[in-house]
Amino acid sequence: MKRIHFIFYAFTALLLIGGCATKPQSDVDTPAYHFRAGMRAVDSGNYDAALNSFQRALDLDKKFVAAVAGLGLANAHLGDTKAAKKYIGKVDGDKNPDVLAICARTWIVMRKDEKKWFKKATNILDRALKRDKKHEGSLFYYGLAHLYNYDFNDAESYFRRVVEMKGDYAGKADNQWKRSQKIVRA
């Protein structure tokens, strides 16, 4: 009888100790995952969900600068230029070309509200291209900035370079290149 009680208590103790262990962190609960989810939400036009995703990425890692840039981009799309400028002001000195491209994209989104948007966007993109001369995102947003600034020849030049790279932005660049050509022909 004592042996059965010993086995029962030992088994119960193992269950209690195992139940108190920390749960393993999920692979999807990382700052990078939430940042990518936020960027997908921005691309699909769901800016409130993007804000939540970027904020969750920051909650997990306070120094994740891409999420701060994403917050600026989402706020710019929502029309809150003051908050957008605050967030991109925190990270536009970063050295990562991807973060700088998001900052420039934010200025492009705010083009209707800001007079010096083109200069600020191109200055940021220049810094990104100094870091990586063939950074596809920076070249694409350089072309987009020129397109919205009605400088169609330069825009087409940048879009052509991005299409020739055949990377992630090639489809978007091709669509914008065709759009620019339609405008010039009209």
PyRosetta script that sets phi, psi and omega in degrees:
from pyrosetta import init, pose_from_sequence

init()
pose = pose_from_sequence("MKRIHFIFYAFTALLLIGGCATKPQSDVDTPAYHFRAGMRAVDSGNYDAALNSFQRALDLDKKFVAAVAGLGLANAHLGDTKAAKKYIGKVDGDKNPDVLAICARTWIVMRKDEKKWFKKATNILDRALKRDKKHEGSLFYYGLAHLYNYDFNDAESYFRRVVEMKGDYAGKADNQWKRSQKIVRA")
pose.set_psi(1, -40.9)
pose.set_omega(1, 179.6)
pose.set_phi(2, -63.5)
pose.set_psi(2, -34.0)
pose.set_omega(2, -179.5)
pose.set_phi(3, -67.0)
pose.set_psi(3, -39.3)
pose.set_omega(3, 178.3)
pose.set_phi(4, -65.8)
pose.set_psi(4, -41.7)
pose.set_omega(4, 177.1)
pose.set_phi(5, -63.9)
pose.set_psi(5, -40.3)
pose.set_omega(5, 179.4)
pose.set_phi(6, -62.9)
pose.set_psi(6, -45.4)
pose.set_omega(6, 179.6)
pose.set_phi(7, -64.1)
pose.set_psi(7, -41.8)
pose.set_omega(7, 179.0)
pose.set_phi(8, -61.3)
pose.set_psi(8, -47.5)
pose.set_omega(8, -179.5)
pose.set_phi(9, -67.3)
pose.set_psi(9, -36.9)
pose.set_omega(9, 178.1)
pose.set_phi(10, -65.4)
pose.set_psi(10, -43.4)
pose.set_omega(10, 178.6)
pose.set_phi(11, -64.5)
pose.set_psi(11, -41.3)
pose.set_omega(11, 178.1)
pose.set_phi(12, -63.7)
pose.set_psi(12, -41.1)
pose.set_omega(12, 178.8)
pose.set_phi(13, -63.5)
pose.set_psi(13, -41.4)
pose.set_omega(13, 178.1)
pose.set_phi(14, -63.0)
pose.set_psi(14, -40.9)
pose.set_omega(14, 177.9)
pose.set_phi(15, -64.1)
pose.set_psi(15, -41.6)
pose.set_omega(15, 179.7)
pose.set_phi(16, -66.3)
pose.set_psi(16, -42.7)
pose.set_omega(16, 179.9)
pose.set_phi(17, -66.4)
pose.set_psi(17, -42.3)
pose.set_omega(17, 178.2)
pose.set_phi(18, -65.0)
pose.set_psi(18, -33.4)
pose.set_omega(18, 179.4)
pose.set_phi(19, -72.0)
pose.set_psi(19, -21.4)
pose.set_omega(19, -179.3)
pose.set_phi(20, -89.5)
pose.set_psi(20, -5.9)
pose.set_omega(20, -179.0)
pose.set_phi(21, -67.4)
pose.set_psi(21, 152.2)
pose.set_omega(21, 178.4)
pose.set_phi(22, -71.7)
pose.set_psi(22, 144.5)
pose.set_omega(22, 179.8)
pose.set_phi(23, -76.6)
pose.set_psi(23, 141.5)
pose.set_omega(23, 177.6)
pose.set_phi(24, -67.1)
pose.set_psi(24, 144.2)
pose.set_omega(24, -179.4)
pose.set_phi(25, -71.0)
pose.set_psi(25, 137.9)
pose.set_omega(25, 179.8)
pose.set_phi(26, -71.3)
pose.set_psi(26, 148.3)
pose.set_omega(26, 177.9)
pose.set_phi(27, -68.5)
pose.set_psi(27, -23.9)
pose.set_omega(27, -177.6)
pose.set_phi(28, -92.0)
pose.set_psi(28, -3.2)
pose.set_omega(28, 180.0)
pose.set_phi(29, -102.3)
pose.set_psi(29, 59.2)
pose.set_omega(29, 178.3)
pose.set_phi(30, -122.7)
pose.set_psi(30, 156.7)
pose.set_omega(30, 178.3)
pose.set_phi(31, -58.5)
pose.set_psi(31, -40.2)
pose.set_omega(31, -178.9)
pose.set_phi(32, -63.6)
pose.set_psi(32, -40.2)
pose.set_omega(32, 178.7)
pose.set_phi(33, -62.9)
pose.set_psi(33, -47.2)
pose.set_omega(33, -178.1)
pose.set_phi(34, -67.5)
pose.set_psi(34, -33.3)
pose.set_omega(34, 176.0)
pose.set_phi(35, -63.6)
pose.set_psi(35, -47.8)
pose.set_omega(35, 179.0)
pose.set_phi(36, -62.1)
pose.set_psi(36, -38.5)
pose.set_omega(36, 177.1)
pose.set_phi(37, -63.4)
pose.set_psi(37, -39.0)
pose.set_omega(37, 177.4)
pose.set_phi(38, -64.6)
pose.set_psi(38, -41.5)
pose.set_omega(38, 179.0)
pose.set_phi(39, -67.0)
pose.set_psi(39, -37.4)
pose.set_omega(39, 175.4)
pose.set_phi(40, -63.1)
pose.set_psi(40, -39.5)
pose.set_omega(40, 179.2)
pose.set_phi(41, -65.9)
pose.set_psi(41, -39.3)
pose.set_omega(41, 177.2)
pose.set_phi(42, -62.7)
pose.set_psi(42, -46.2)
pose.set_omega(42, -178.7)
pose.set_phi(43, -63.8)
pose.set_psi(43, -28.6)
pose.set_omega(43, 179.0)
pose.set_phi(44, -91.6)
pose.set_psi(44, -2.4)
pose.set_omega(44, 176.7)
pose.set_phi(45, 88.4)
pose.set_psi(45, 9.4)
pose.set_omega(45, 179.9)
pose.set_phi(46, -97.5)
pose.set_psi(46, 79.7)
pose.set_omega(46, -170.3)
pose.set_phi(47, -74.0)
pose.set_psi(47, -30.4)
pose.set_omega(47, 177.2)
pose.set_phi(48, -67.0)
pose.set_psi(48, -41.3)
pose.set_omega(48, 176.3)
pose.set_phi(49, -65.1)
pose.set_psi(49, -35.7)
pose.set_omega(49, 177.9)
pose.set_phi(50, -63.6)
pose.set_psi(50, -44.4)
pose.set_omega(50, 177.5)
pose.set_phi(51, -57.7)
pose.set_psi(51, -43.2)
pose.set_omega(51, 179.5)
pose.set_phi(52, -63.4)
pose.set_psi(52, -42.0)
pose.set_omega(52, -179.5)
pose.set_phi(53, -66.5)
pose.set_psi(53, -44.8)
pose.set_omega(53, 179.4)
pose.set_phi(54, -64.7)
pose.set_psi(54, -38.8)
pose.set_omega(54, 179.0)
pose.set_phi(55, -66.1)
pose.set_psi(55, -38.4)
pose.set_omega(55, 177.6)
pose.set_phi(56, -64.6)
pose.set_psi(56, -39.3)
pose.set_omega(56, 177.0)
pose.set_phi(57, -61.8)
pose.set_psi(57, -40.5)
pose.set_omega(57, 178.1)
pose.set_phi(58, -69.2)
pose.set_psi(58, -34.9)
pose.set_omega(58, 177.4)
pose.set_phi(59, -62.8)
pose.set_psi(59, -34.8)
pose.set_omega(59, 179.7)
pose.set_phi(60, -77.7)
pose.set_psi(60, -33.0)
pose.set_omega(60, -179.8)
pose.set_phi(61, -147.9)
pose.set_psi(61, 106.6)
pose.set_omega(61, -176.3)
pose.set_phi(62, -63.6)
pose.set_psi(62, -21.9)
pose.set_omega(62, -176.6)
pose.set_phi(63, -100.3)
pose.set_psi(63, 15.5)
pose.set_omega(63, -179.5)
pose.set_phi(64, -83.2)
pose.set_psi(64, 91.6)
pose.set_omega(64, -170.5)
pose.set_phi(65, -68.0)
pose.set_psi(65, -26.4)
pose.set_omega(65, 178.9)
pose.set_phi(66, -62.9)
pose.set_psi(66, -34.4)
pose.set_omega(66, 178.6)
pose.set_phi(67, -68.8)
pose.set_psi(67, -35.0)
pose.set_omega(67, 177.7)
pose.set_phi(68, -65.3)
pose.set_psi(68, -43.5)
pose.set_omega(68, 176.8)
pose.set_phi(69, -62.8)
pose.set_psi(69, -38.7)
pose.set_omega(69, 177.3)
pose.set_phi(70, -63.1)
pose.set_psi(70, -38.6)
pose.set_omega(70, 175.7)
pose.set_phi(71, -61.1)
pose.set_psi(71, -39.8)
pose.set_omega(71, 177.0)
pose.set_phi(72, -62.7)
pose.set_psi(72, -42.9)
pose.set_omega(72, -179.8)
pose.set_phi(73, -64.7)
pose.set_psi(73, -45.4)
pose.set_omega(73, -179.6)
pose.set_phi(74, -64.5)
pose.set_psi(74, -40.7)
pose.set_omega(74, 178.1)
pose.set_phi(75, -65.7)
pose.set_psi(75, -36.2)
pose.set_omega(75, 177.5)
pose.set_phi(76, -62.9)
pose.set_psi(76, -42.5)
pose.set_omega(76, 178.2)
pose.set_phi(77, -64.8)
pose.set_psi(77, -32.1)
pose.set_omega(77, 179.2)
pose.set_phi(78, -80.7)
pose.set_psi(78, -5.5)
pose.set_omega(78, 177.8)
pose.set_phi(79, 90.7)
pose.set_psi(79, 5.9)
pose.set_omega(79, 179.0)
pose.set_phi(80, -92.4)
pose.set_psi(80, 78.5)
pose.set_omega(80, -174.8)
pose.set_phi(81, -67.4)
pose.set_psi(81, -30.8)
pose.set_omega(81, 179.7)
pose.set_phi(82, -63.1)
pose.set_psi(82, -48.0)
pose.set_omega(82, 178.6)
pose.set_phi(83, -66.8)
pose.set_psi(83, -38.7)
pose.set_omega(83, 179.8)
pose.set_phi(84, -61.6)
pose.set_psi(84, -45.2)
pose.set_omega(84, 178.9)
pose.set_phi(85, -64.5)
pose.set_psi(85, -36.6)
pose.set_omega(85, 178.9)
pose.set_phi(86, -61.9)
pose.set_psi(86, -46.8)
pose.set_omega(86, -177.6)
pose.set_phi(87, -69.4)
pose.set_psi(87, -44.2)
pose.set_omega(87, -178.8)
pose.set_phi(88, -73.6)
pose.set_psi(88, -23.5)
pose.set_omega(88, 174.4)
pose.set_phi(89, -65.3)
pose.set_psi(89, -28.9)
pose.set_omega(89, 179.0)
pose.set_phi(90, -72.5)
pose.set_psi(90, -28.3)
pose.set_omega(90, -171.5)
pose.set_phi(91, -119.8)
pose.set_psi(91, -2.7)
pose.set_omega(91, -175.8)
pose.set_phi(92, -71.6)
pose.set_psi(92, -6.0)
pose.set_omega(92, 173.6)
pose.set_phi(93, -91.8)
pose.set_psi(93, 2.4)
pose.set_omega(93, -178.9)
pose.set_phi(94, -68.8)
pose.set_psi(94, 159.0)
pose.set_omega(94, -177.5)
pose.set_phi(95, -98.4)
pose.set_psi(95, -7.9)
pose.set_omega(95, -178.4)
pose.set_phi(96, -76.4)
pose.set_psi(96, 120.5)
pose.set_omega(96, -179.1)
pose.set_phi(97, -60.8)
pose.set_psi(97, -30.6)
pose.set_omega(97, 178.7)
pose.set_phi(98, -65.7)
pose.set_psi(98, -42.2)
pose.set_omega(98, 178.8)
pose.set_phi(99, -66.5)
pose.set_psi(99, -41.7)
pose.set_omega(99, 179.1)
pose.set_phi(100, -64.7)
pose.set_psi(100, -36.3)
pose.set_omega(100, 177.8)
pose.set_phi(101, -64.8)
pose.set_psi(101, -37.2)
pose.set_omega(101, 177.4)
pose.set_phi(102, -66.9)
pose.set_psi(102, -39.2)
pose.set_omega(102, 177.6)
pose.set_phi(103, -62.5)
pose.set_psi(103, -43.5)
pose.set_omega(103, 178.3)
pose.set_phi(104, -65.1)
pose.set_psi(104, -39.7)
pose.set_omega(104, 177.5)
pose.set_phi(105, -60.2)
pose.set_psi(105, -36.4)
pose.set_omega(105, 178.2)
pose.set_phi(106, -63.5)
pose.set_psi(106, -43.4)
pose.set_omega(106, 177.9)
pose.set_phi(107, -63.9)
pose.set_psi(107, -37.3)
pose.set_omega(107, 178.7)
pose.set_phi(108, -64.8)
pose.set_psi(108, -39.4)
pose.set_omega(108, 178.0)
pose.set_phi(109, -64.1)
pose.set_psi(109, -34.8)
pose.set_omega(109, -177.6)
pose.set_phi(110, -87.3)
pose.set_psi(110, 15.9)
pose.set_omega(110, -173.4)
pose.set_phi(111, -60.4)
pose.set_psi(111, -28.4)
pose.set_omega(111, -178.8)
pose.set_phi(112, -78.6)
pose.set_psi(112, -22.5)
pose.set_omega(112, -177.0)
pose.set_phi(113, -101.0)
pose.set_psi(113, -19.0)
pose.set_omega(113, -175.3)
pose.set_phi(114, -117.2)
pose.set_psi(114, 132.9)
pose.set_omega(114, -177.9)
pose.set_phi(115, -75.8)
pose.set_psi(115, -37.7)
pose.set_omega(115, -174.9)
pose.set_phi(116, -100.7)
pose.set_psi(116, 30.9)
pose.set_omega(116, -176.9)
pose.set_phi(117, -62.1)
pose.set_psi(117, -39.9)
pose.set_omega(117, -175.6)
pose.set_phi(118, -65.3)
pose.set_psi(118, -45.7)
pose.set_omega(118, -179.5)
pose.set_phi(119, -63.1)
pose.set_psi(119, -43.5)
pose.set_omega(119, -178.7)
pose.set_phi(120, -67.4)
pose.set_psi(120, -41.6)
pose.set_omega(120, 179.8)
pose.set_phi(121, -65.1)
pose.set_psi(121, -44.9)
pose.set_omega(121, -177.7)
pose.set_phi(122, -70.4)
pose.set_psi(122, -32.6)
pose.set_omega(122, 175.7)
pose.set_phi(123, -62.8)
pose.set_psi(123, -43.0)
pose.set_omega(123, 178.8)
pose.set_phi(124, -65.7)
pose.set_psi(124, -42.0)
pose.set_omega(124, -179.9)
pose.set_phi(125, -67.5)
pose.set_psi(125, -33.4)
pose.set_omega(125, 175.1)
pose.set_phi(126, -60.3)
pose.set_psi(126, -43.0)
pose.set_omega(126, 178.6)
pose.set_phi(127, -64.9)
pose.set_psi(127, -37.7)
pose.set_omega(127, 178.5)
pose.set_phi(128, -66.0)
pose.set_psi(128, -40.8)
pose.set_omega(128, -178.9)
pose.set_phi(129, -74.5)
pose.set_psi(129, -21.1)
pose.set_omega(129, 172.5)
pose.set_phi(130, -67.8)
pose.set_psi(130, -34.5)
pose.set_omega(130, 179.1)
pose.set_phi(131, -73.4)
pose.set_psi(131, -40.9)
pose.set_omega(131, -177.3)
pose.set_phi(132, -146.1)
pose.set_psi(132, 102.3)
pose.set_omega(132, -174.5)
pose.set_phi(133, -62.2)
pose.set_psi(133, -22.3)
pose.set_omega(133, -178.5)
pose.set_phi(134, -113.9)
pose.set_psi(134, 31.7)
pose.set_omega(134, 178.6)
pose.set_phi(135, -72.1)
pose.set_psi(135, 114.0)
pose.set_omega(135, -171.5)
pose.set_phi(136, -62.8)
pose.set_psi(136, -43.4)
pose.set_omega(136, -179.5)
pose.set_phi(137, -62.8)
pose.set_psi(137, -42.2)
pose.set_omega(137, -180.0)
pose.set_phi(138, -65.3)
pose.set_psi(138, -41.7)
pose.set_omega(138, 178.4)
pose.set_phi(139, -64.3)
pose.set_psi(139, -40.5)
pose.set_omega(139, 179.1)
pose.set_phi(140, -62.5)
pose.set_psi(140, -47.4)
pose.set_omega(140, -177.7)
pose.set_phi(141, -72.1)
pose.set_psi(141, -24.6)
pose.set_omega(141, 171.8)
pose.set_phi(142, -64.1)
pose.set_psi(142, -45.4)
pose.set_omega(142, 177.4)
pose.set_phi(143, -62.7)
pose.set_psi(143, -41.2)
pose.set_omega(143, 179.5)
pose.set_phi(144, -64.7)
pose.set_psi(144, -39.7)
pose.set_omega(144, 177.9)
pose.set_phi(145, -62.5)
pose.set_psi(145, -43.4)
pose.set_omega(145, 178.4)
pose.set_phi(146, -65.9)
pose.set_psi(146, -36.8)
pose.set_omega(146, 178.2)
pose.set_phi(147, -62.0)
pose.set_psi(147, -46.8)
pose.set_omega(147, -179.4)
pose.set_phi(148, -74.0)
pose.set_psi(148, -14.6)
pose.set_omega(148, 175.5)
pose.set_phi(149, -95.1)
pose.set_psi(149, 9.1)
pose.set_omega(149, 177.4)
pose.set_phi(150, 63.0)
pose.set_psi(150, 30.6)
pose.set_omega(150, 174.9)
pose.set_phi(151, -107.7)
pose.set_psi(151, 79.5)
pose.set_omega(151, -167.1)
pose.set_phi(152, -70.9)
pose.set_psi(152, -34.7)
pose.set_omega(152, -179.6)
pose.set_phi(153, -63.9)
pose.set_psi(153, -46.0)
pose.set_omega(153, 178.3)
pose.set_phi(154, -66.0)
pose.set_psi(154, -38.6)
pose.set_omega(154, 178.7)
pose.set_phi(155, -60.2)
pose.set_psi(155, -47.1)
pose.set_omega(155, -179.8)
pose.set_phi(156, -63.7)
pose.set_psi(156, -35.3)
pose.set_omega(156, 178.0)
pose.set_phi(157, -61.8)
pose.set_psi(157, -45.9)
pose.set_omega(157, 179.0)
pose.set_phi(158, -67.4)
pose.set_psi(158, -41.6)
pose.set_omega(158, 179.2)
pose.set_phi(159, -63.3)
pose.set_psi(159, -38.4)
pose.set_omega(159, 178.8)
pose.set_phi(160, -61.0)
pose.set_psi(160, -44.2)
pose.set_omega(160, 179.6)
pose.set_phi(161, -61.7)
pose.set_psi(161, -40.5)
pose.set_omega(161, -179.3)
pose.set_phi(162, -68.1)
pose.set_psi(162, -41.3)
pose.set_omega(162, 179.4)
pose.set_phi(163, -63.1)
pose.set_psi(163, -39.1)
pose.set_omega(163, 179.8)
pose.set_phi(164, -65.6)
pose.set_psi(164, -25.1)
pose.set_omega(164, 178.5)
pose.set_phi(165, -72.8)
pose.set_psi(165, -24.0)
pose.set_omega(165, 179.0)
pose.set_phi(166, 54.3)
pose.set_psi(166, 46.0)
pose.set_omega(166, 179.5)
pose.set_phi(167, -107.0)
pose.set_psi(167, -152.3)
pose.set_omega(167, -176.6)
pose.set_phi(168, -65.6)
pose.set_psi(168, -31.1)
pose.set_omega(168, -176.0)
pose.set_phi(169, -94.2)
pose.set_psi(169, 1.9)
pose.set_omega(169, -174.3)
pose.set_phi(170, -60.7)
pose.set_psi(170, -42.7)
pose.set_omega(170, -179.9)
pose.set_phi(171, -65.0)
pose.set_psi(171, -44.6)
pose.set_omega(171, 178.7)
pose.set_phi(172, -64.0)
pose.set_psi(172, -42.7)
pose.set_omega(172, -178.9)
pose.set_phi(173, -64.5)
pose.set_psi(173, -39.6)
pose.set_omega(173, 178.8)
pose.set_phi(174, -62.7)
pose.set_psi(174, -43.1)
pose.set_omega(174, 178.0)
pose.set_phi(175, -62.4)
pose.set_psi(175, -42.8)
pose.set_omega(175, 179.6)
pose.set_phi(176, -69.4)
pose.set_psi(176, -34.9)
pose.set_omega(176, 177.5)
pose.set_phi(177, -63.1)
pose.set_psi(177, -45.4)
pose.set_omega(177, 177.5)
pose.set_phi(178, -62.9)
pose.set_psi(178, -39.8)
pose.set_omega(178, 178.4)
pose.set_phi(179, -61.3)
pose.set_psi(179, -44.2)
pose.set_omega(179, 179.4)
pose.set_phi(180, -62.9)
pose.set_psi(180, -41.6)
pose.set_omega(180, 179.5)
pose.set_phi(181, -65.3)
pose.set_psi(181, -37.4)
pose.set_omega(181, 176.7)
pose.set_phi(182, -63.0)
pose.set_psi(182, -41.0)
pose.set_omega(182, -179.5)
pose.set_phi(183, -65.4)
pose.set_psi(183, -42.4)
pose.set_omega(183, -178.9)
pose.set_phi(184, -65.4)
pose.set_psi(184, -39.7)
pose.set_omega(184, -179.3)
pose.set_phi(185, -70.5)
pose.set_psi(185, -26.7)
pose.set_omega(185, -175.2)
pose.set_phi(186, -71.1)
pose.dump_pdb("model.pdb")
